[in-house]
């Protein structure tokens, strides 16, 4: 299936979905009393573009063999994933308020009990290898599905990422597209201070990946990047999405403390009002 070009109606739909999903994330985290708003909000537009425009998937049949695969390597941002899956209809939205509760479908890091999730994640650095395995399986089975993997910028300080990057290029996994949520902050501070990963684009190119750099909050850049990645033959694609940590909530934007701290009731009310 070829990804369709973005129309004005498509753009309005994606913008509305993203705003709704951001509201759901804030509400979920407040009710849970813990979780990770910063990276969930910075990645929202990326995941919205995927689930509501790019991916070939069927919420009524989560294990459909020919579905496109999505893996969130930065698993602590799963409130975003859960919100998107519920909005698509993978499970009833009533489950969202049970985030991080004992026995819930929606744990603090993703696992396979949640409909629409193919593999657990949370141990940073491992997700690209999992996506690579899905990519290779598709090639071995002569399937035409595509595999998308969202990774974090702090996560790319992990050696596993670069082993997977090297292998994906070696095996010419052109059905694999990774997206870097490049918000430039991690739990301990600025990525550039903790362990600088620049030059990012040059590194991925040197590892044999086709590399595209976009504004990760602009659907008119994101969707064409996914279309371009689908057309690429002979090598995997890395989309470097420049984003803002805590995007959409003024007092969370570019604030490292909101990496893994849920908003209280007062902050939630303020955030939801901003997102109206």
Secondary structure, 3 states (H helix, E strand, C coil): CCCCCCCHHHHHHHHHHHHHHHHHHHHHHHHHCCCCHHHHHHCHHHHHHHHHHHCCCCCCCCCCCCCCEEEECCHHHHHHHHHHHHHHCCCCHHHHHHCCCCCCCCCCCCCCCCCCCCCCCCCCCCHHHHHHHHHHHHHHCCCCCCEEEEEECHHHHCHHHHHHHHHHHHCCCCCEEEEEEECCEECCEEHHHHHCCCCHHHHHHHCCCEEEEEECCCHHHHHHHHHHHHHCCCCCEEEEEECCCCCCCCCCCCCHHHHCCCCCHHHHHHHHHHCC
